[in-house]
Amino acid sequence: MTRIQQQYAFLTECLKLSEIFRQALLPNSRRRENDAEHSWHLCLMAITLAEHSNQPIDLARVLKMLVIHDIVEIDAGDTYAYDTARMVGQYEREQKAADRIFGLLPAEQRTELRACWEEFEAKQTPEAKFAAAVDRLQPILLNILSGGEKWREHGVTRKMVVARNQHAREGAAEVWAYAQSLLDDAVARGLLPAE
Amino acid sequence: MTRIQQQYAFLTECLKLSEIFRQALLPNSRRRENDAEHSWHLCLMAITLAEHSNQPIDLARVLKMLVIHDIVEIDAGDTYAYDTARMVGQYEREQKAADRIFGLLPAEQRTELRACWEEFEAKQTPEAKFAAAVDRLQPILLNILSGGEKWREHGVTRKMVVARNQHAREGAAEVWAYAQSLLDDAVARGLLPAE
C-alpha cells in the first residue's frame, strides 16, 4: 500500500467514531451525543476558551489531541464517567485499540499520533491539562442544558461531579470556577442533588 | 455578561450544528452525516493528510477554519454541492448567520473568528486552499464508501463531481489525483455514471 492508501484506510476506519454513543444528551434533539460530534465540540471549546488556560498552550497540539482522543473507543467503547465497574480493564482495552487503529497509518505517523494520544492520556503537559479540562467540562454543560436527565438516571450528585472532574482546575481554573457556579445553579433548580 | 458567559452562550448555540444534516451517508449506519461530525472528520483528514498540501501550512489555522467553517449553517442550512437552485441567496444567508452567531462572542474574538471564516470562504491562502480541498474530498470518500446511493438519487455523474470539486487540486494535488483514481474505480464498479 502507498502512504496515501494507508491514510485513507485510517480515515475510513475512523468514520466509525460517529457510531459510538455517549451518555450525555444533545439539548435540542435530546438524542445521545456521539464521539465524533463530541470531539468537534471540544475543539470549538478549546478555540473559544484558550485564553483561560492556566499556562500558555500550543493550540495546534491541543486540537490534535482533541481530534484523536476518543478514536480508541471505536474498539474499546465509551466508558461513562461514573461507571466504576466498566472502568476495570479500560486501560488494556484502549491500548489494544490504539495498537490496531493507529497501526493503520504509515509507521512514523502512527508513532506521532500514538504519542499525541498518550500525551493526552497522561495529563502532564500544559496542552494535555487544558485538553482534559475541556473534555471534563463539556458533559457538564450538556447535562445542564438537557435538564440533568442523565444525572438523575444514574444517581449522580453535585459532589460526585466535582470529585470526578475537579482536575479540570489544573488546566483552566477560571472555567472550572464558572462550571461550579453553573452546578450551584443546577442544584438550586433541582437538576441534581447536592450530595 | 462576562466574557466567559458570552463564550458559553456561543458554545451552547453551536451545539445545534449536530442537528444540521448533510446529503452524504455514513458508511456504517447509513444515516445522513451531520455538520458537527463532518467538521470533526475534516479535522482528522487535515491532520492525517497535511504532508500532501501543495504549500507549507500552519496546521492550527487550518484546524480552526475547519472547526468553524460550517457554523453559519445553523441558520443558513446546508447547501448540497449539486443543488444550484438552493445556491441562490446562499452568500447573503450565510453572512447574516455569521453576524448573529459569531456576534454572540466577545467583540475582538468575534472579529477574529469571523475573519477566520471569511479566509476559509475566500480560498486564497495556502491554509484556506488546503482546508477547502479536504472539505471537497471528504464527501467523495463517503459517497464511495456508501455505494454511491446519494449520487444516483441526485443524478450525479463523475464529470459533475470533477467539475464541482477540481479546485481541490489547488490545495492538495496528490490527494485530488488519488480521489480521481477512486472515482475511476467507482465508475468501473457502477456506483456512478461517467457522464
Interface residues (C-beta under 8 A of the other chain):
Chain A: I4 Q5 Q7 Y8 F10 L11 T12 C14 L15 K16 L17 S18 E19 L26 P27 N28 S29 E33 N34 A36 E37 S39 W40 H41 C43 L44 M45 I47 T48 L49 H52 D58 L59 A60 L63 K64 V67 I68 L105 Q109 L113 L141 L142 L145 E174 V175 Y178
Chain B: I4 Q5 Q7 Y8 F10 L11 T12 C14 L15 K16 L17 S18 E19 L26 P27 N28 S29 E33 N34 A36 E37 S39 W40 H41 C43 L44 M45 I47 T48 L49 H52 D58 L59 A60 L63 K64 V67 I68 L105 Q109 L113 L141 L142 L145 E174 V175 Y178
